[in-house]
Amino acid sequence: MLRVCLGFFLVGIALAAVAKKDRVIDQTLSNKTPGSPDYDHEAFVGAEEAEKFKELSPEESKRRLGIIADNIDKDKDGKITEKELEDWIVFTQSRYIREDADKQFGTHDKDQDGKIHWDEYKEVTYGFLNDNEVEEEQEGFSYKQMMARDERRWKKADTDGDNACNVEEFRAFLHPEEYDHMKEVVTKETLEDIDKDKDGFVDLKEYIGDMYTPDSGEEEPEWVATERKQFAEYRDKNKDGKMDIDEVRAWILPEDYNHAQAEAKHLIYESDDDKDGELNKEEILNHHDKFVGSQATDWGEALNRHDEF
């Protein structure tokens, strides 16, 4: 679901939470190229299930997909509308967030009181470091700074101010891009990461440098020129040569684009043989390669939980 990660794999569970807190840049449904088969599959089923479906025969994939198609059709009229498809994608995406947070919650809640206190989280995540390692800074990376940033995000997620996170607050801590009250801290984190000269803005050099560092003698790819144009025409809205915090927010958390809706439109466009603007089960099975490995084909879990939906 994110393009630029802050996590570093060091040891076991201690790093799971660090690695999970990703930087958000226009969060999509998959980190694969939008419009590609892999993107469709992961947007529709998730990365893990997409990998599992690669091992199935076409016959078995179609059988399972047919069962899921029946469950996506909420009103049981034999048609899957764009809204039903969009709702399913949103449901499966949010289920991943719930399950990921709930899994980590059990690891961090050491005293099993239904809350994770800041000291509990800090011990699990950073307890393996000694004082010298916390203070050390290597190639611009500092655990001390990361811990301070975690605490700032923690306080924002802790809506009742008791210095502890219940399950829902912990979900907001791990997946802040999904919660309106967390968007401010997400924007600040992104700005801090990219703003190398620490002037409070992102200029064109910093914007491009965050995505592309040329090798010696390498010719600049065409997409870099496109991003320069994007920066000048769309990112830098007030045309002062840099992005302020409001412009960074508009970049990474666009309010005028719905990824789930766009994916639903795309799948219907690719699979709607009779061009009626909806999908039936036969059309989905005829184009099973568009759906196999997608969140809709998370068939076993969907069958067990479709009443939730």
Phi and psi restraints in degrees (value plus and minus 20) as a CYANA .aco file:
   2 LEU   PHI    -152.0  -112.0
   2 LEU   PSI     129.4   169.4
   3 ARG   PHI    -109.6   -69.6
   3 ARG   PSI     -53.1   -13.1
   4 VAL   PHI    -145.4  -105.4
   4 VAL   PSI     100.4   140.4
   5 CYS   PHI    -124.7   -84.7
   5 CYS   PSI     125.2   165.2
   6 LEU   PHI    -116.7   -76.7
   6 LEU   PSI     -32.1     7.9
   7 GLY   PHI     -93.0   -53.0
   7 GLY   PSI     131.3   171.3
   8 PHE   PHI    -150.7  -110.7
   8 PHE   PSI     107.8   147.8
   9 PHE   PHI     -99.2   -59.2
   9 PHE   PSI      95.2   135.2
  10 LEU   PHI    -138.2   -98.2
  10 LEU   PSI     -87.0   -47.0
  11 VAL   PHI    -165.7  -125.7
  11 VAL   PSI     104.0   144.0
  12 GLY   PHI      15.5    55.5
  12 GLY   PSI    -155.8  -115.8
  13 ILE   PHI     -85.7   -45.7
  13 ILE   PSI     -51.3   -11.3
  14 ALA   PHI     -74.4   -34.4
  14 ALA   PSI     -52.7   -12.7
  15 LEU   PHI    -114.0   -74.0
  15 LEU   PSI     -30.4     9.6
  16 ALA   PHI     -78.2   -38.2
  16 ALA   PSI     -64.6   -24.6
  17 ALA   PHI     -90.1   -50.1
  17 ALA   PSI     -59.3   -19.3
  18 VAL   PHI     -81.5   -41.5
  18 VAL   PSI     -67.6   -27.6
  19 ALA   PHI     -85.6   -45.6
  19 ALA   PSI     -46.4    -6.4
  20 LYS   PHI     -94.2   -54.2
  20 LYS   PSI     -47.9    -7.9
  21 LYS   PHI    -101.2   -61.2
  21 LYS   PSI      66.7   106.7
  22 ASP   PHI    -108.6   -68.6
  22 ASP   PSI     134.6   174.6
  23 ARG   PHI    -102.0   -62.0
  23 ARG   PSI     117.0   157.0
  24 VAL   PHI    -119.4   -79.4
  24 VAL   PSI     107.8   147.8
  25 ILE   PHI    -152.9  -112.9
  25 ILE   PSI      84.5   124.5
  26 ASP   PHI      24.3    64.3
  26 ASP   PSI      45.8    85.8
  27 GLN   PHI     -75.4   -35.4
  27 GLN   PSI     107.0   147.0
  28 THR   PHI    -129.5   -89.5
  28 THR   PSI    -194.9  -154.9
  29 LEU   PHI    -105.0   -65.0
  29 LEU   PSI     -30.2     9.8
  30 SER   PHI    -179.3  -139.3
  30 SER   PSI     136.3   176.3
  31 ASN   PHI    -109.1   -69.1
  31 ASN   PSI     -13.7    26.3
  32 LYS   PHI    -101.5   -61.5
  32 LYS   PSI     149.0   189.0
  33 THR   PHI     -86.5   -46.5
  33 THR   PSI     102.1   142.1
  34 PRO   PHI     -74.7   -34.7
  34 PRO   PSI     115.7   155.7
  35 GLY   PHI      73.8   113.8
  35 GLY   PSI     -33.9     6.1
  36 SER   PHI    -102.4   -62.4
  36 SER   PSI     138.0   178.0
  37 PRO   PHI     -76.6   -36.6
  37 PRO   PSI     -61.0   -21.0
  38 ASP   PHI     -83.1   -43.1
  38 ASP   PSI     -57.6   -17.6
  39 TYR   PHI     -83.3   -43.3
  39 TYR   PSI     -67.3   -27.3
  40 ASP   PHI     -76.8   -36.8
  40 ASP   PSI     -65.2   -25.2
  41 HIS   PHI     -84.0   -44.0
  41 HIS   PSI     -66.9   -26.9
  42 GLU   PHI     -93.0   -53.0
  42 GLU   PSI     -53.1   -13.1
  43 ALA   PHI     -85.4   -45.4
  43 ALA   PSI     -46.7    -6.7
  44 PHE   PHI    -122.5   -82.5
  44 PHE   PSI     -37.4     2.6
  45 VAL   PHI    -158.2  -118.2
  45 VAL   PSI     -39.1     0.9
  46 GLY   PHI      77.7   117.7
  46 GLY   PSI     134.5   174.5
  47 ALA   PHI     -81.1   -41.1
  47 ALA   PSI     -63.0   -23.0
  48 GLU   PHI     -85.2   -45.2
  48 GLU   PSI     -66.8   -26.8
  49 GLU   PHI     -87.6   -47.6
  49 GLU   PSI     -53.7   -13.7
  50 ALA   PHI     -80.5   -40.5
  50 ALA   PSI     -59.6   -19.6
  51 GLU   PHI     -86.3   -46.3
  51 GLU   PSI     -59.3   -19.3
  52 LYS   PHI     -83.7   -43.7
  52 LYS   PSI     -59.9   -19.9
  53 PHE   PHI     -90.8   -50.8
  53 PHE   PSI     -39.6     0.4
  54 LYS   PHI     -84.8   -44.8
  54 LYS   PSI     -41.1    -1.1
  55 GLU   PHI    -112.0   -72.0
  55 GLU   PSI     -24.9    15.1
  56 LEU   PHI    -111.2   -71.2
  56 LEU   PSI     133.4   173.4
  57 SER   PHI     -92.6   -52.6
  57 SER   PSI     136.2   176.2
  58 PRO   PHI     -76.0   -36.0
  58 PRO   PSI     -56.6   -16.6
  59 GLU   PHI     -84.2   -44.2
  59 GLU   PSI     -65.5   -25.5
  60 GLU   PHI     -88.3   -48.3
  60 GLU   PSI     -59.2   -19.2
  61 SER   PHI     -81.0   -41.0
  61 SER   PSI     -63.7   -23.7
  62 LYS   PHI     -86.3   -46.3
  62 LYS   PSI     -58.3   -18.3
  63 ARG   PHI     -80.7   -40.7
  63 ARG   PSI     -66.9   -26.9
  64 ARG   PHI     -88.9   -48.9
  64 ARG   PSI     -58.9   -18.9
  65 LEU   PHI     -84.0   -44.0
  65 LEU   PSI     -56.5   -16.5
  66 GLY   PHI     -81.1   -41.1
  66 GLY   PSI     -60.4   -20.4
  67 ILE   PHI     -83.5   -43.5
  67 ILE   PSI     -62.6   -22.6
  68 ILE   PHI     -86.6   -46.6
  68 ILE   PSI     -59.4   -19.4
  69 ALA   PHI     -77.1   -37.1
  69 ALA   PSI     -60.2   -20.2
  70 ASP   PHI     -81.7   -41.7
  70 ASP   PSI     -57.3   -17.3
  71 ASN   PHI     -97.2   -57.2
  71 ASN   PSI     -49.4    -9.4
  72 ILE   PHI     -88.6   -48.6
  72 ILE   PSI     -51.8   -11.8
  73 ASP   PHI     -93.4   -53.4
  73 ASP   PSI      63.5   103.5
  74 LYS   PHI     -82.0   -42.0
  74 LYS   PSI     -60.6   -20.6
  75 ASP   PHI    -109.8   -69.8
  75 ASP   PSI     -18.1    21.9
  76 LYS   PHI      35.4    75.4
  76 LYS   PSI      20.4    60.4
  77 ASP   PHI    -119.5   -79.5
  77 ASP   PSI     -12.4    27.6
  78 GLY   PHI      63.1   103.1
  78 GLY   PSI     -17.8    22.2
  79 LYS   PHI    -146.3  -106.3
  79 LYS   PSI     122.8   162.8
  80 ILE   PHI    -130.0   -90.0
  80 ILE   PSI      93.0   133.0
  81 THR   PHI    -102.5   -62.5
  81 THR   PSI     148.2   188.2
  82 GLU   PHI     -79.5   -39.5
  82 GLU   PSI     -60.2   -20.2
  83 LYS   PHI     -86.9   -46.9
  83 LYS   PSI     -59.9   -19.9
  84 GLU   PHI     -84.2   -44.2
  84 GLU   PSI     -59.0   -19.0
  85 LEU   PHI     -88.1   -48.1
  85 LEU   PSI     -63.8   -23.8
  86 GLU   PHI     -81.9   -41.9
  86 GLU   PSI     -64.7   -24.7
  87 ASP   PHI     -79.8   -39.8
  87 ASP   PSI     -58.8   -18.8
  88 TRP   PHI     -86.1   -46.1
  88 TRP   PSI     -62.4   -22.4
  89 ILE   PHI     -83.2   -43.2
  89 ILE   PSI     -64.5   -24.5
  90 VAL   PHI     -81.3   -41.3
  90 VAL   PSI     -63.9   -23.9
  91 PHE   PHI     -80.7   -40.7
  91 PHE   PSI     -66.9   -26.9
  92 THR   PHI     -90.5   -50.5
  92 THR   PSI     -54.9   -14.9
  93 GLN   PHI     -84.2   -44.2
  93 GLN   PSI     -65.7   -25.7
  94 SER   PHI     -87.7   -47.7
  94 SER   PSI     -50.1   -10.1
  95 ARG   PHI     -84.9   -44.9
  95 ARG   PSI     -59.0   -19.0
  96 TYR   PHI     -80.4   -40.4
  96 TYR   PSI     -63.1   -23.1
  97 ILE   PHI     -82.6   -42.6
  97 ILE   PSI     -64.9   -24.9
  98 ARG   PHI     -80.8   -40.8
  98 ARG   PSI     -67.4   -27.4
  99 GLU   PHI     -88.9   -48.9
  99 GLU   PSI     -58.7   -18.7
 100 ASP   PHI     -83.9   -43.9
 100 ASP   PSI     -66.1   -26.1
 101 ALA   PHI     -87.0   -47.0
 101 ALA   PSI     -61.4   -21.4
 102 ASP   PHI     -84.4   -44.4
 102 ASP   PSI     -57.5   -17.5
 103 LYS   PHI     -82.8   -42.8
 103 LYS   PSI     -65.6   -25.6
 104 GLN   PHI     -91.8   -51.8
 104 GLN   PSI     -49.2    -9.2
 105 PHE   PHI     -79.7   -39.7
 105 PHE   PSI     -64.9   -24.9
 106 GLY   PHI     -81.9   -41.9
 106 GLY   PSI     -52.0   -12.0
 107 THR   PHI     -91.4   -51.4
 107 THR   PSI     -58.6   -18.6
 108 HIS   PHI    -107.5   -67.5
 108 HIS   PSI     -45.4    -5.4
 109 ASP   PHI     -99.8   -59.8
 109 ASP   PSI      58.2    98.2
 110 LYS   PHI     -85.1   -45.1
 110 LYS   PSI     -57.5   -17.5
 111 ASP   PHI    -112.0   -72.0
 111 ASP   PSI     -15.6    24.4
 112 GLN   PHI      34.1    74.1
 112 GLN   PSI      21.5    61.5
 113 ASP   PHI    -120.3   -80.3
 113 ASP   PSI     -11.1    28.9
 114 GLY   PHI      63.1   103.1
 114 GLY   PSI     -13.5    26.5
 115 LYS   PHI    -160.0  -120.0
 115 LYS   PSI     131.0   171.0
 116 ILE   PHI    -127.8   -87.8
 116 ILE   PSI      95.5   135.5
 117 HIS   PHI    -101.1   -61.1
 117 HIS   PSI     132.4   172.4
 118 TRP   PHI     -73.9   -33.9
 118 TRP   PSI     -62.2   -22.2
 119 ASP   PHI     -83.9   -43.9
 119 ASP   PSI     -54.2   -14.2
 120 GLU   PHI     -84.3   -44.3
 120 GLU   PSI     -67.3   -27.3
 121 TYR   PHI     -81.9   -41.9
 121 TYR   PSI     -65.7   -25.7
 122 LYS   PHI     -82.5   -42.5
 122 LYS   PSI     -59.0   -19.0
 123 GLU   PHI     -85.8   -45.8
 123 GLU   PSI     -64.8   -24.8
 124 VAL   PHI     -87.9   -47.9
 124 VAL   PSI     -59.4   -19.4
 125 THR   PHI    -103.7   -63.7
 125 THR   PSI     -59.1   -19.1
 126 TYR   PHI    -141.1  -101.1
 126 TYR   PSI     -17.2    22.8
 127 GLY   PHI     -84.5   -44.5
 127 GLY   PSI     -40.5    -0.5
 128 PHE   PHI     -98.7   -58.7
 128 PHE   PSI     -28.1    11.9
 129 LEU   PHI    -111.0   -71.0
 129 LEU   PSI     121.7   161.7
 130 ASN   PHI    -108.8   -68.8
 130 ASN   PSI     152.9   192.9
 131 ASP   PHI     -79.3   -39.3
 131 ASP   PSI     -58.2   -18.2
 132 ASN   PHI     -85.8   -45.8
 132 ASN   PSI     -59.7   -19.7
 133 GLU   PHI     -87.8   -47.8
 133 GLU   PSI     -54.2   -14.2
 134 VAL   PHI     -83.9   -43.9
 134 VAL   PSI     -60.5   -20.5
 135 GLU   PHI     -97.7   -57.7
 135 GLU   PSI     -47.0    -7.0
 136 GLU   PHI     -83.8   -43.8
 136 GLU   PSI     127.2   167.2
 137 GLU   PHI    -145.3  -105.3
 137 GLU   PSI     106.2   146.2
 138 GLN   PHI    -143.9  -103.9
 138 GLN   PSI     100.0   140.0
 139 GLU   PHI      30.3    70.3
 139 GLU   PSI      23.7    63.7
 140 GLY   PHI      62.7   102.7
 140 GLY   PSI     -22.2    17.8
 141 PHE   PHI    -121.1   -81.1
 141 PHE   PSI     111.0   151.0
 142 SER   PHI    -155.3  -115.3
 142 SER   PSI     105.4   145.4
 143 TYR   PHI     -86.8   -46.8
 143 TYR   PSI     -51.3   -11.3
 144 LYS   PHI     -82.2   -42.2
 144 LYS   PSI     -65.3   -25.3
 145 GLN   PHI     -86.2   -46.2
 145 GLN   PSI     -59.9   -19.9
 146 MET   PHI     -84.7   -44.7
 146 MET   PSI     -59.4   -19.4
 147 MET   PHI     -84.7   -44.7
 147 MET   PSI     -60.9   -20.9
 148 ALA   PHI     -85.0   -45.0
 148 ALA   PSI     -58.5   -18.5
 149 ARG   PHI     -87.9   -47.9
 149 ARG   PSI     -60.6   -20.6
 150 ASP   PHI     -78.7   -38.7
 150 ASP   PSI     -63.4   -23.4
 151 GLU   PHI     -86.1   -46.1
 151 GLU   PSI     -57.6   -17.6
 152 ARG   PHI     -83.2   -43.2
 152 ARG   PSI     -64.4   -24.4
 153 ARG   PHI     -85.7   -45.7
 153 ARG   PSI     -58.1   -18.1
 154 TRP   PHI     -79.2   -39.2
 154 TRP   PSI     -66.9   -26.9
 155 LYS   PHI     -84.0   -44.0
 155 LYS   PSI     -54.3   -14.3
 156 LYS   PHI     -90.8   -50.8
 156 LYS   PSI     -58.2   -18.2
 157 ALA   PHI     -92.5   -52.5
 157 ALA   PSI     -49.1    -9.1
 158 ASP   PHI     -98.3   -58.3
 158 ASP   PSI      59.6    99.6
 159 THR   PHI     -88.8   -48.8
 159 THR   PSI     -45.1    -5.1
 160 ASP   PHI    -113.2   -73.2
 160 ASP   PSI     -20.4    19.6
 161 GLY   PHI      49.4    89.4
 161 GLY   PSI       5.8    45.8
 162 ASP   PHI    -117.2   -77.2
 162 ASP   PSI      -8.6    31.4
 163 ASN   PHI      43.1    83.1
 163 ASN   PSI       3.9    43.9
 164 ALA   PHI    -163.1  -123.1
 164 ALA   PSI     133.5   173.5
 165 CYS   PHI    -134.1   -94.1
 165 CYS   PSI     105.8   145.8
 166 ASN   PHI     -98.5   -58.5
 166 ASN   PSI    -195.5  -155.5
 167 VAL   PHI     -79.7   -39.7
 167 VAL   PSI     -66.8   -26.8
 168 GLU   PHI     -87.1   -47.1
 168 GLU   PSI     -60.3   -20.3
 169 GLU   PHI     -84.9   -44.9
 169 GLU   PSI     -55.6   -15.6
 170 PHE   PHI     -88.7   -48.7
 170 PHE   PSI     -54.2   -14.2
 171 ARG   PHI     -81.6   -41.6
 171 ARG   PSI     -61.2   -21.2
 172 ALA   PHI     -85.8   -45.8
 172 ALA   PSI     -54.5   -14.5
 173 PHE   PHI     -86.3   -46.3
 173 PHE   PSI     -65.3   -25.3
 174 LEU   PHI     -97.1   -57.1
 174 LEU   PSI     -52.9   -12.9
 175 HIS   PHI    -147.6  -107.6
 175 HIS   PSI      43.3    83.3
 176 PRO   PHI     -84.2   -44.2
 176 PRO   PSI     -44.6    -4.6
 177 GLU   PHI     -85.4   -45.4
 177 GLU   PSI     -35.0     5.0
 178 GLU   PHI    -112.8   -72.8
 178 GLU   PSI     -20.7    19.3
 179 TYR   PHI    -146.3  -106.3
 179 TYR   PSI     107.6   147.6
 180 ASP   PHI     -78.8   -38.8
 180 ASP   PSI     -60.4   -20.4
 181 HIS   PHI     -93.1   -53.1
 181 HIS   PSI     -26.8    13.2
 182 MET   PHI    -121.7   -81.7
 182 MET   PSI     -23.6    16.4
 183 LYS   PHI     -85.3   -45.3
 183 LYS   PSI     -51.0   -11.0
 184 GLU   PHI     -82.8   -42.8
 184 GLU   PSI     -65.8   -25.8
 185 VAL   PHI     -91.0   -51.0
 185 VAL   PSI     -53.8   -13.8
 186 VAL   PHI     -81.0   -41.0
 186 VAL   PSI     -63.3   -23.3
 187 THR   PHI     -84.9   -44.9
 187 THR   PSI     -63.4   -23.4
 188 LYS   PHI     -81.5   -41.5
 188 LYS   PSI     -62.3   -22.3
 189 GLU   PHI     -82.0   -42.0
 189 GLU   PSI     -62.2   -22.2
 190 THR   PHI     -85.1   -45.1
 190 THR   PSI     -65.7   -25.7
 191 LEU   PHI     -80.4   -40.4
 191 LEU   PSI     -63.6   -23.6
 192 GLU   PHI     -82.5   -42.5
 192 GLU   PSI     -58.3   -18.3
 193 ASP   PHI     -86.5   -46.5
 193 ASP   PSI     -61.9   -21.9
 194 ILE   PHI    -109.8   -69.8
 194 ILE   PSI     -47.3    -7.3
 195 ASP   PHI     -96.2   -56.2
 195 ASP   PSI      62.6   102.6
 196 LYS   PHI     -89.4   -49.4
 196 LYS   PSI     -53.3   -13.3
 197 ASP   PHI    -109.4   -69.4
 197 ASP   PSI     -18.2    21.8
 198 LYS   PHI      35.8    75.8
 198 LYS   PSI      21.9    61.9
 199 ASP   PHI    -119.1   -79.1
 199 ASP   PSI     -16.8    23.2
 200 GLY   PHI      67.8   107.8
 200 GLY   PSI     -11.5    28.5
 201 PHE   PHI    -157.0  -117.0
 201 PHE   PSI     144.7   184.7
 202 VAL   PHI    -135.3   -95.3
 202 VAL   PSI      92.2   132.2
 203 ASP   PHI    -110.6   -70.6
 203 ASP   PSI     157.9   197.9
 204 LEU   PHI     -81.5   -41.5
 204 LEU   PSI     -61.4   -21.4
 205 LYS   PHI     -81.3   -41.3
 205 LYS   PSI     -63.7   -23.7
 206 GLU   PHI     -88.3   -48.3
 206 GLU   PSI     -58.8   -18.8
 207 TYR   PHI     -81.2   -41.2
 207 TYR   PSI     -70.1   -30.1
 208 ILE   PHI     -89.7   -49.7
 208 ILE   PSI     -60.9   -20.9
 209 GLY   PHI     -82.7   -42.7
 209 GLY   PSI     -46.2    -6.2
 210 ASP   PHI     -91.5   -51.5
 210 ASP   PSI     -43.5    -3.5
 211 MET   PHI    -126.5   -86.5
 211 MET   PSI     -44.5    -4.5
 212 TYR   PHI    -168.8  -128.8
 212 TYR   PSI     104.7   144.7
 213 THR   PHI    -142.0  -102.0
 213 THR   PSI      91.1   131.1
 214 PRO   PHI     -90.3   -50.3
 214 PRO   PSI     123.1   163.1
 215 ASP   PHI     -99.0   -59.0
 215 ASP   PSI     139.4   179.4
 216 SER   PHI     -78.1   -38.1
 216 SER   PSI     104.8   144.8
 217 GLY   PHI      59.1    99.1
 217 GLY   PSI     -20.6    19.4
 218 GLU   PHI     -95.6   -55.6
 218 GLU   PSI     117.3   157.3
 219 GLU   PHI     -97.9   -57.9
 219 GLU   PSI     115.5   155.5
 220 GLU   PHI     -85.9   -45.9
 220 GLU   PSI     108.5   148.5
 221 PRO   PHI     -82.8   -42.8
 221 PRO   PSI     136.0   176.0
 222 GLU   PHI     -82.6   -42.6
 222 GLU   PSI     -54.8   -14.8
 223 TRP   PHI     -83.7   -43.7
 223 TRP   PSI     -45.7    -5.7
 224 VAL   PHI     -86.9   -46.9
 224 VAL   PSI     -62.0   -22.0
 225 ALA   PHI     -81.8   -41.8
 225 ALA   PSI     -58.1   -18.1
 226 THR   PHI     -83.0   -43.0
 226 THR   PSI     -61.2   -21.2
 227 GLU   PHI     -87.1   -47.1
 227 GLU   PSI     -55.0   -15.0
 228 ARG   PHI     -80.9   -40.9
 228 ARG   PSI     -61.7   -21.7
 229 LYS   PHI     -86.5   -46.5
 229 LYS   PSI     -61.4   -21.4
 230 GLN   PHI     -78.7   -38.7
 230 GLN   PSI     -62.6   -22.6
 231 PHE   PHI     -82.0   -42.0
 231 PHE   PSI     -67.6   -27.6
 232 ALA   PHI     -88.2   -48.2
 232 ALA   PSI     -59.0   -19.0
 233 GLU   PHI    -112.6   -72.6
 233 GLU   PSI     -49.4    -9.4
 234 TYR   PHI    -144.9  -104.9
 234 TYR   PSI     -60.5   -20.5
 235 ARG   PHI     -92.6   -52.6
 235 ARG   PSI     -69.2   -29.2
 236 ASP   PHI    -105.4   -65.4
 236 ASP   PSI      63.2   103.2
 237 LYS   PHI     -88.2   -48.2
 237 LYS   PSI     -55.2   -15.2
 238 ASN   PHI    -114.0   -74.0
 238 ASN   PSI     -13.8    26.2
 239 LYS   PHI      37.9    77.9
 239 LYS   PSI      20.8    60.8
 240 ASP   PHI    -123.5   -83.5
 240 ASP   PSI     -11.0    29.0
 241 GLY   PHI      66.6   106.6
 241 GLY   PSI     -13.2    26.8
 242 LYS   PHI    -177.0  -137.0
 242 LYS   PSI     141.5   181.5
 243 MET   PHI    -122.0   -82.0
 243 MET   PSI     107.9   147.9
 244 ASP   PHI    -108.2   -68.2
 244 ASP   PSI    -195.7  -155.7
 245 ILE   PHI     -85.6   -45.6
 245 ILE   PSI     -53.5   -13.5
 246 ASP   PHI     -88.6   -48.6
 246 ASP   PSI     -57.6   -17.6
 247 GLU   PHI     -91.0   -51.0
 247 GLU   PSI     -54.6   -14.6
 248 VAL   PHI     -84.2   -44.2
 248 VAL   PSI     -61.6   -21.6
 249 ARG   PHI     -81.8   -41.8
 249 ARG   PSI     -63.7   -23.7
 250 ALA   PHI     -84.2   -44.2
 250 ALA   PSI     -49.1    -9.1
 251 TRP   PHI     -94.1   -54.1
 251 TRP   PSI     -71.5   -31.5
 252 ILE   PHI    -106.1   -66.1
 252 ILE   PSI     -43.0    -3.0
 253 LEU   PHI    -150.0  -110.0
 253 LEU   PSI      43.0    83.0
 254 PRO   PHI     -83.4   -43.4
 254 PRO   PSI     112.7   152.7
 255 GLU   PHI    -110.5   -70.5
 255 GLU   PSI     -30.4     9.6
 256 ASP   PHI    -123.6   -83.6
 256 ASP   PSI      -3.2    36.8
 257 TYR   PHI    -160.0  -120.0
 257 TYR   PSI     104.6   144.6
 258 ASN   PHI    -129.0   -89.0
 258 ASN   PSI      87.7   127.7
 259 HIS   PHI     -86.1   -46.1
 259 HIS   PSI     -58.4   -18.4
 260 ALA   PHI     -86.2   -46.2
 260 ALA   PSI     -61.7   -21.7
 261 GLN   PHI     -84.4   -44.4
 261 GLN   PSI     -62.4   -22.4
 262 ALA   PHI     -83.1   -43.1
 262 ALA   PSI     -59.6   -19.6
 263 GLU   PHI     -87.6   -47.6
 263 GLU   PSI     -60.1   -20.1
 264 ALA   PHI     -81.2   -41.2
 264 ALA   PSI     -64.7   -24.7
 265 LYS   PHI     -80.0   -40.0
 265 LYS   PSI     -63.2   -23.2
 266 HIS   PHI     -83.1   -43.1
 266 HIS   PSI     -65.6   -25.6
 267 LEU   PHI     -86.3   -46.3
 267 LEU   PSI     -57.5   -17.5
 268 ILE   PHI     -88.5   -48.5
 268 ILE   PSI     -63.0   -23.0
 269 TYR   PHI     -78.0   -38.0
 269 TYR   PSI     -60.6   -20.6
 270 GLU   PHI     -97.0   -57.0
 270 GLU   PSI     -42.0    -2.0
 271 SER   PHI    -140.4  -100.4
 271 SER   PSI     -26.0    14.0
 272 ASP   PHI    -102.3   -62.3
 272 ASP   PSI      64.5   104.5
 273 ASP   PHI     -85.6   -45.6
 273 ASP   PSI     -57.2   -17.2
 274 ASP   PHI    -111.3   -71.3
 274 ASP   PSI     -17.2    22.8
 275 LYS   PHI      35.0    75.0
 275 LYS   PSI      21.7    61.7
 276 ASP   PHI    -119.5   -79.5
 276 ASP   PSI     -15.1    24.9
 277 GLY   PHI      63.1   103.1
 277 GLY   PSI     -16.4    23.6
 278 GLU   PHI    -156.3  -116.3
 278 GLU   PSI     151.3   191.3
 279 LEU   PHI    -137.8   -97.8
 279 LEU   PSI     121.3   161.3
 280 ASN   PHI    -128.4   -88.4
 280 ASN   PSI     153.6   193.6
 281 LYS   PHI     -81.7   -41.7
 281 LYS   PSI     -59.6   -19.6
 282 GLU   PHI     -82.3   -42.3
 282 GLU   PSI     -62.0   -22.0
 283 GLU   PHI     -84.2   -44.2
 283 GLU   PSI     -60.2   -20.2
 284 ILE   PHI     -83.6   -43.6
 284 ILE   PSI     -63.4   -23.4
 285 LEU   PHI     -89.0   -49.0
 285 LEU   PSI     -56.3   -16.3
 286 ASN   PHI     -83.4   -43.4
 286 ASN   PSI     -46.6    -6.6
 287 HIS   PHI    -137.0   -97.0
 287 HIS   PSI      18.9    58.9
 288 HIS   PHI     -79.5   -39.5
 288 HIS   PSI     -45.7    -5.7
 289 ASP   PHI     -84.4   -44.4
 289 ASP   PSI     -41.7    -1.7
 290 LYS   PHI     -96.8   -56.8
 290 LYS   PSI     -44.7    -4.7
 291 PHE   PHI    -129.5   -89.5
 291 PHE   PSI     -45.9    -5.9
 292 VAL   PHI     -77.5   -37.5
 292 VAL   PSI     111.8   151.8
 293 GLY   PHI      64.8   104.8
 293 GLY   PSI     -15.0    25.0
 294 SER   PHI    -114.2   -74.2
 294 SER   PSI     153.9   193.9
 295 GLN   PHI     -84.7   -44.7
 295 GLN   PSI     -48.3    -8.3
 296 ALA   PHI     -85.9   -45.9
 296 ALA   PSI     -46.6    -6.6
 297 THR   PHI    -113.6   -73.6
 297 THR   PSI      -2.4    37.6
 298 ASP   PHI     -94.9   -54.9
 298 ASP   PSI      45.2    85.2
 299 TRP   PHI     -88.2   -48.2
 299 TRP   PSI     -63.0   -23.0
 300 GLY   PHI     -84.4   -44.4
 300 GLY   PSI     -67.0   -27.0
 301 GLU   PHI     -86.0   -46.0
 301 GLU   PSI     -59.4   -19.4
 302 ALA   PHI     -83.7   -43.7
 302 ALA   PSI     -60.1   -20.1
 303 LEU   PHI     -85.4   -45.4
 303 LEU   PSI     -55.8   -15.8
 304 ASN   PHI     -94.6   -54.6
 304 ASN   PSI     -45.4    -5.4
 305 ARG   PHI    -142.5  -102.5
 305 ARG   PSI     -11.2    28.8
 306 HIS   PHI     -83.2   -43.2
 306 HIS   PSI     -37.6     2.4
 307 ASP   PHI     -87.5   -47.5
 307 ASP   PSI     -48.3    -8.3
 308 GLU   PHI     -80.5   -40.5
 308 GLU   PSI     -57.1   -17.1
